[in-house]
């Protein structure tokens, strides 16, 4: 299995003959509104362009997964993303909650059912509830879901969606121990209220719970996400978690091999630097301390 990090939460999961686009925000730099208005800068979004490799990567897309898209969540499906999907009539998999919203926009919607586990392409999929913030701001947010994919011959994959680290997420990870987890790490927050996705501390706590590889994204692309790659990398190194926590650059491709649980190996190859790899990493079993 390969994962291409495009920008923010937008990735492509390559598994077998399928290339699954997740939460496409495809707008040009500065094309979308500011997400913080009282910080004195009012920066427009996205903060950066898509990587040069994006068009070539998108050409092979066969399906799309949406974690959430309503109440102004353009960072997971923007106007450019809708146009791209509508033009190509790519099958869009989503929750029943989002199905009507997406159909009204002319997309080729193939909603999941309410079943806890259901067939998906060559394997299975299940949803995991997200908590997109706490307190008052959490009550105002569209929460969405994460997805857990199990495909034959591939490492199990948990796409957490936009969530803070909740007891439900902790319990899910402890029970299923996905071999690869993709989590938001930008510590997003609006002008008022607390974090609405994981920040540094929660990503590190998540990485201590998980026995597989943790891919951190949702970084350096939106004006309300203060956490940067260097800050997260330094914190992971200080916590002795630099091995399991991967922090890809935009345009980077990561390759994962299915191993016997609970370990997973990860080989990273940056498309901007052909041949650059990071050594495979394997987490020791808990009995080794």
JOWOQUI-V528365 format. One line per field, one symbol per residue. psi: psi as a letter, one per 30 degrees, with the letter a starting at -180 (. if undefined). burial: + if it has 24 or more other C-alpha atoms within 12 Angstrom, else -. A space follows every 10 residues. Layout:
# JOWOQUI-V528365
psi: ???
burial: ???
This chain:
# JOWOQUI-V528365
psi: klkkjdkbgj lkjjjbgkjj kkijjgllkg flllfkfggf ehklllflll lffeeeefeg kflkkkelfl hgifffjaee eeeeeeefhk kjklleefee eeefggliki klafkeklkj cgblkllkkl jhllbeeeff ljeallkjkj kkglkkkjjf ajlljleeee eeeeefikfk kjlkgfhkla eklakflkae eeeeeefeek gakjjkahkh fkfgjfklee eeeeeeeegh gfefjkiklk fkkkkkkklk kglkkkkkjk ffikfklkkk kkkllffg.
burial: ++++++++++ +++++--+++ +++++++--- -++++----- --+-++++++ +--+--++-- ++++++++++ --+++++++- ++-++----+ +++++++++- -+--+-++++ ++-------+ +---++++++ ++++---+-- ++++++++++ +--+++++++ ++++++--++ -++--+++++ ++++++++++ ----++++++ ++++++++++ ++++++++++ +++++++++- -++-++---- ++++++++++ +++++++++- ++++++++++ +--------- +++------
